[in-house]
Structure formats: structure tokens, C-alpha cells
């Protein structure tokens, strides 16, 4: 197995960027979800309720500063675009705590599951896609570990999917049948909630080894 793709989402719920390499720490991909959108009441909002956020693309420059559609995230034009979507009083804030993640800091998908899904893998918003995986084998990985050089990724459980999967990453067209299909064929779950147990640098093409727990190995 190998790392097929690495993805970072510098602003939570906006479109992200594919990377050649990245640093991993206990906070996941370096710079991932470093900026969040909050409404006028100060609550963090996502594309689950404001899907228009998916139409803005977040990247990072060489100084690890977040950009939105090529502009610094602090630019007034970026704020105006966000307020057009979320409403007056919305703002962008920087937060590097682990609380910025809905579940765990890392979401890992596999090429076998993406192929079975049969749609654009960006709908799943993975951080890492592992290539060379047969079919739905990822569903047997819970409790195991992924070894990537010196990096160790702990696998917790399968990710329950939400309405975000129903929006086309490019057109934002809403297709409710996508989530219904995930529920019907995959029990509502695709990809894996993970955490970084030992950090380091990873890069596309790097070998990945699965270490199963003793309990899983006996099955």
C-alpha cells in the first residue's frame, strides 16, 4: 500500500488543496482547519448548514498563511464573500486547538472504498487516501495502526457521513441520493477516523503498512 493523495483544508468547510508532502503531528495535517468561520453569535458554522462555503477554495502560502481564492484570509473581500454566504456579522477566526475538529484530526480513505463509492472522492473530504487497497478492506482496519516511515496513525472507527457528501465539489449541485446510497450500501459510514500517534513527514507515493490489533488479526 502507499499514500495516493494528501489533502489539507486550511479553512474548515471550504474546498482544500492536494499536497505532495506534509508534516503530521497530534493535530493532524499541518495547517488543517486552522481557520474557522463563525456566525454573528460566535458559533462555528460549516457547509452542513452553509454549503456555499464549499465554493470557496482555501490554500496556504509558503509562510503557512491561509489564503481564500488566492487572497489572505484576513482580506476584506474574503470576509465579504463569507458574509454573503453565512450572513451579516460572520467572521473568520484562527484556532489551532484540537477542538477545531468535529471528531478526530485525521480522516483516512482508501482507493478501494472510493472506487466502491463511485463518485468524486472530494465529497468525502479525506486527509489521506491510501492506494493499493482491495475493495472495502478498510472496514476491517478499526483499532489498527498505519505505519508510514516513522509516522504512526491510530485508526479508531469508520466515519459516519453527513449531508456534505451530497454537494458536488465543483458545481455545489445538491443530490440527496448520494447520502441515501451511502446509508444503503455502506451503513452510512465511509473512511476512517484517525489520530496521529507518532508524527513526522509524509509524502505521496510513500509506502504504508497496516498493523492490525491482536484481536483483529485472530478474526
N, C-alpha and C positions, 0 to 999 in steps of 0.2 A: 504494500500500500504506500501511498505518497500524498503529499499535500498538492491538491489540484488547484485550489484557489484560496486566497486570503482576502477578507473583506473587513473594512472599517467604516463606521458610521459616526463621523465626528459630531454631528448634531442629531440627537435622538429623534427618530421617526422621519428624518429626511433620507433621501437617497444617499448611498455611500460611494465608496471608492474601492477598487480592487488593487491590492498591493503585491509587489514582488517579494518583499520580505517585511518582517515586523518584529518588534520586541514584545514579548509576553511577560506579564507579571501577575500578581494576585488580582489585579484589576483588569485582567484580560488583555486584549489588543491595546497597545499604547495609543492613547488618544481617543479610544472608542467611547461614544456617547458623552464626551467631555462637556458638551454644551446641551442644555435642555431648553425647551420652550415652556413658559409658564403663562397662565392666563391672568386676567386683571385681579383675581383673588389670590394669586400666588401659587396656584396648583399646577403641577407639571402636567402637560397635556401631550397626547400622542396622536398618531394618524388613525388610531382606532375611532376617535371621535372627530378628528380633523384630517381626513385623508389627503387634502390639498397639500399638506406638508411633504408628502412623498414626491411632489412635483418640484421640490427644491433640492438641489444636489450639494452635499457637503463634502469637502475635501480638506486636506491640511497642506500648508506650505512647508518649505524647508526648515522653518523655525518652529514647526509644530503649532502653528496658529490656524484655527479653523477658518475656512472660507465657505461662503454660501454662494453658489453660482459664480465663483471666481472672486467674490468680494469679501473683505474681512467681516467676520460675523458681527462686529460692532458697527458696521456701516449703517447709516440711517436708511438706505434703500433696502437693506436686508430686513430691518425692523419693520419698515412699511409693508414689505411683502408678507411677513409673518402676521402682522396685524390684519391684513386683508383676508387672511385665512382664518385666524383664531378670533379676531375681534379687537376693539379698542382696549388699550391697557395691557395687551400681551407683550411679553419681553423675552429676550434670550438671556440665560444666566449660565455661568460656568460653575461646574460642580464635579469634582474628581473623586467624591466618596463612592463607596460601593453601593450606596443606596440608589444610585442613578440607574441601576439595572433592575428590570422587572423581576427577574428570577436570579440567575447566576451570570457571571461576567462573560461567559463564552458559550456560543451556540455552534455546535459541530454537526454538519450534514455529510452525507456520503453520496458518491455518484450513483450508486445502485438505487438508493431511495429517491434521488432526484429524477432518475430515469423512470422509476415506477410512478412517481408523481405526474410526470408527463407534461409539466408546464415550466415556465421560466423559473429557474432556481432563485432568482432575486425575490420572488414572492415569499420565500422562506426566511430571508434576511439572515443567512448564516455568517459567522465569522470565519470559519474554516470549512472547506469542502475536502473530504478525504477521497482520493481516487483509488481505483483498483479494488472496490468493494463489490462483492457479488450480491445482487438483488437487495433484499431487505435485511441483510445480515446485521445492520446497525441496531436492530431491535433486540439483539442478543447481547449487546455491549454494556447494558446498565451495570454499574458497580465496578466496571473495569477501568483500565488506565491506558492512555495513548502515550507512547514513548516516541518523542521526536528529537533525536540527538540527546541533549541534556535536559530538554523540556519534558515535564510530566504533566499530563492533563487528566484530571479525575472526571470520570463520567458518572453523572448522577442518575438521570432518568430521561425519558422521552418528553419532548416539548408539546404541550397542548397548544393547538393552533387557534388563531382568532381571526377576526374579520379582516385584518390587514392583508391576509393572503388573497382576498377577493378583489384587490385593486391591481390593475395592470401597472407594472412599474414605469411604463413609458407614457401611456395614454390616460392613466388613472381611471379607466373604464371599470365600472363595478360589475362583477359577475358572482352573484351569491352561490352559484352551483359549485364553485371551487371549494369552498369550505364544506358544503354538503358532501362533496366527493371525498374530501379528507376524512370526514366523520364516517362515511360509509365504508371506505376501503382501508383506512388506517386507524380506525378508532379515535379519530380526532387528533392524532399525535404523529408528528414527523420531526426528525432531527433530535439532537441530544443536548440537554442542559449540562454544562460542564464548568469546572473551575480549574485554575492553574495551581498545581501543587509545587512545581519547580519551574521557575521562569528561565528565560533566555531568548535567543533569536531563532526565528523560524523563517523558512523561505519556500517558495513554490518549487515543487519537484523533490523536496526532501522526503526521505523515507519515513514511514510511520509504522510502528509496531503496536499491536494490541496485546496488553497484558490482562488476561481475564482473572477474576477472583477465583479462589478455590471452589466456591460454591457453584459458580457458573461453569467452571471447567468440568465438573463432575456430571453436568447435565447432558 
